[in-house]
Amino acid sequence: MAQVRNPLPSIERLRELFQYKDGELYWKQKPSKYANNVVGEKAGMTATHGYWRIKVDGGTHFAHRLVYALHNDGVCPDFIDHVDGNHLNNKIENLREVTVVQNAQNAKLHVGNTSGAKNVSWVTSKKCWRVFVSVNKKRKCWSVKDFELAELIAIEARDKFHGKYANHGLTMQGV
C-alpha cells in the first residue's frame, strides 16, 4: 500500500520560503504572519525515527523531500534514500531516488538483531548460523558453523546482489 503524504508546496513556494546551505534549509521569510519562525533560522525539527521535519502551509514534510524537490524543479519521487544511512544528512549529494527494494537494501542493522551482523541469525535447532539475503523477492540462504564466515558470506552476498545499495549494518560503519 502506498504511503499517503501531504502534497509538497510548489517549487515557487519552496524557493520563496527556503535557502539551502550544506544540507540544511533556512527560512528566507515566515511561512505565515502567525508563524513563530525567525528569518535566517534553520527550519524544522527532528521527529519520528530521527528524520528532520518542517511544517509548511498546514502540512508537515520531511526535510529531505523538500531539499530533493528544491534541487529537481519541484519533482520528488516516492522513495528517496540517504546514501550514508544518516537520516539527518540532507545534503543533496547524499539523496538519491530509489525503489522500495533498494531503500530496504540500504537499511541499517535492525534494532531487534541479536547476532550483531546484518542478515545473520543463529538457528538453535540446527546449531548453525544462517545467512539470508533477499534477491528479486526470493531468499538466498546459507548455513555455516562459524560466525565470522557467516558474516563474510553476508557481506559478499549483499555486495553481489545489492550492489551500490548494499549496507553492511553496524559492523561495517565507518570503514
C-alpha positions in Angstrom: 0.0 0.0 0.0 1.4 3.4 -0.9 2.1 5.9 1.8 -0.2 9.0 1.9 1.8 12.2 2.1 0.9 15.8 2.1 1.5 17.3 -1.3 4.7 19.3 -1.4 4.5 23.0 -1.9 5.2 24.3 -5.4 8.8 24.9 -6.5 8.0 28.6 -6.4 6.8 28.4 -2.8 9.8 26.4 -1.8 12.2 28.9 -3.4 10.3 31.7 -1.7 10.5 30.2 1.7 13.9 28.4 1.9 17.5 28.9 1.4 19.5 25.7 1.1 23.0 25.5 2.6 25.1 22.4 3.3 22.1 20.0 3.6 20.0 22.4 5.8 17.0 24.6 5.0 16.8 28.1 6.4 13.8 30.4 6.4 14.0 33.3 3.9 10.7 34.5 5.2 8.0 33.4 7.6 5.6 30.9 6.1 2.6 32.9 7.5 2.1 36.1 9.6 1.2 33.8 12.6 4.3 31.6 12.4 6.9 31.8 15.2 9.7 31.1 12.7 12.6 33.5 12.6 14.1 34.6 9.2 17.6 33.2 8.8 16.8 30.4 11.4 17.2 26.7 10.5 13.8 25.4 9.5 12.2 22.4 11.2 12.7 19.9 14.0 13.6 16.2 14.5 10.7 13.9 14.8 9.7 10.2 14.5 12.6 7.9 13.6 15.1 10.7 13.6 14.1 12.5 10.4 14.2 16.3 10.2 10.6 17.6 9.6 9.4 21.0 8.5 5.9 22.5 8.8 4.8 24.5 5.8 1.4 25.8 4.8 -0.5 23.4 7.1 1.4 20.3 6.1 4.4 18.7 7.7 7.1 17.4 5.4 10.4 15.5 5.7 13.3 17.9 5.1 15.0 15.5 2.7 11.9 15.6 0.4 11.9 19.4 0.4 15.7 19.5 -0.4 15.3 17.0 -3.2 12.4 18.9 -4.7 14.3 22.2 -4.5 17.1 20.7 -6.5 14.9 19.0 -9.0 12.5 21.7 -10.1 9.8 20.6 -7.6 9.8 16.9 -8.7 10.1 14.4 -5.8 9.9 10.6 -6.3 8.0 8.3 -3.9 11.2 7.0 -2.3 14.4 8.9 -1.5 17.3 7.2 0.1 20.0 8.7 2.3 23.1 7.2 0.8 25.1 7.1 4.0 22.1 5.9 6.1 22.1 9.1 8.2 18.6 10.5 8.2 19.8 13.9 9.3 22.3 14.3 6.4 20.2 16.0 3.9 22.9 17.2 1.6 21.7 16.8 -1.9 24.6 14.6 -2.9 23.5 12.2 -0.1 20.0 11.9 -1.5 19.0 9.6 -4.4 15.8 8.3 -5.9 15.3 4.6 -5.1 12.7 1.8 -5.3 11.2 0.4 -2.1 13.5 -2.6 -2.5 16.7 -0.5 -3.0 15.7 1.6 0.1 15.4 -1.6 2.1 18.7 -2.9 0.9 20.4 0.3 2.3 18.8 -0.2 5.7 20.9 -0.3 8.8 21.2 -3.2 11.2 17.7 -3.8 12.7 17.3 -2.9 16.4 16.0 -6.4 17.0 19.0 -8.1 15.6 20.6 -10.5 18.2 23.7 -11.8 16.2 25.3 -8.4 15.7 25.7 -9.0 12.0 23.1 -8.0 9.3 21.4 -10.9 7.5 22.9 -13.5 10.0 21.0 -15.4 12.7 21.5 -18.4 14.9 19.4 -21.5 14.2 19.2 -23.3 17.6 17.6 -26.5 16.2 20.4 -26.9 13.6 23.2 -25.4 15.8 24.4 -23.3 13.0 24.4 -19.7 11.7 22.1 -18.9 8.8 22.8 -16.2 6.3 19.8 -14.9 4.3 19.7 -12.3 1.6 16.7 -11.3 -0.5 17.2 -11.2 -4.2 14.2 -10.5 -6.6 11.7 -11.2 -3.8 13.3 -14.6 -3.1 15.6 -15.6 -0.2 19.0 -17.0 -0.7 20.2 -18.9 2.3 23.5 -20.4 3.5 24.1 -22.4 6.7 27.5 -22.4 8.3 29.0 -23.3 11.7 31.4 -20.3 12.0 30.0 -16.8 12.8 32.9 -15.0 11.1 32.4 -17.0 7.9 28.6 -16.3 8.1 29.3 -12.6 8.4 31.7 -12.6 5.4 29.2 -14.6 3.3 26.5 -12.0 4.2 28.8 -9.1 3.2 29.8 -10.7 -0.1 26.2 -11.6 -0.9 25.0 -8.0 -0.2 27.8 -6.6 -2.4 27.0 -9.1 -5.2 23.2 -8.8 -5.1 22.5 -5.3 -3.8 25.4 -3.5 -5.4 25.6 0.2 -4.6 22.6 -0.1 -2.3 24.3 -2.6 0.0 24.5 -1.5 3.6 26.5 -3.7 5.9 25.0 -2.5 9.2 26.9 -1.6 12.3 29.7 -4.0 11.7 31.0 -2.0 8.7 30.1 1.6 9.6 32.9 4.0 9.2 35.0 1.6 7.2 
